Amino acid sequence: MWNRVRGLRRERRWTQAELGETLGVSRQTIIAIENGKYDPSLRLAFAIAAVFELRVDEVFSPDDGGAAGGARVAGGHVSPSPG
């Protein structure tokens, strides 16, 4: 999932630790989200958006290459995204 967390955090001059503390998660969680290694839960995604006073879809977007329904395209095959 593509996201704007790093850019939004930097615009506000917040550290990863400060954002994590505000959200009640670890700095490592923020790093993983920013690097696209972890997709936040729906609850956390809404909390992140709220911190930046944005809608979830303004912060997060599926990186599915344009495939419908949240599917991922890999090797020419379309499969549903994991959870």
N, C-alpha and C positions, 0 to 999 in steps of 0.2 A: 504494500500500500504506500503510495506517494504521500508525503506530508510536508507542511510548511513550518513545522515546529522549530527547527533550528533558526530559520530566518526571523520568525516572529519573536523568538527568545532574544536573539541578538539585537533586534530593533529596540527592544526594551532594556538592553544592557543587563540582562539577568544571567546569572551563571546557571549551569545545569543543576547544581546543588540547590540553588534558590527556587528554581521552578519545581524540582522534585519535592522540596519541603512544602511548598504551597499546595501541591497536589497530593501529598501524603505518600509519595513513592520515592524510591532511591534514585540517586544520581545515575546509577548504572541503568536503570529503567529508561530514564530520559535519553541517555546515550544510545541505547538500543533502538528506541523509537526514532530518534533523529537519523540514525544510520540505516533505517529500514530493516533491521534485524528482528524487530518485535512489533507486531500489530497490537495496539492497546485494546482492552476490552471496550465494549460500547460505553459503559459507565465512565471509564477513564477518558475515552475520546470526547465525550460530552463535557467532562470536567476541564480538559485541556482547552477546548473551544471556548468555554465560559471564561476561563482565566484571560484569554485574549479578546474577550467580548466579540466573538465571531460565531458563526454557525459551524457545525461539524463539517459540512461540505466545503466550507471556505478554508479549512485546515487540512482535511484529509480527502484523498481521492483514490479510487481503485487504480492500480497500475496494470490493467488487464489488456492493454494494447487495443482498446476499443471493443473488445468482445462483450456481448450483452450478459446481463444477469450475474455479474461478478465472476465470470469464468476467466480462467487464465489460459493463454495460448502458449504451448510449449511444443516445439518440434512439429508444428503443423497440426497438433491435436488440441482440441478444446476440452478442458476438464473443469469441474466446479472448483472454486476456491475453497481451501480449508477454512473452517469455521468462523 
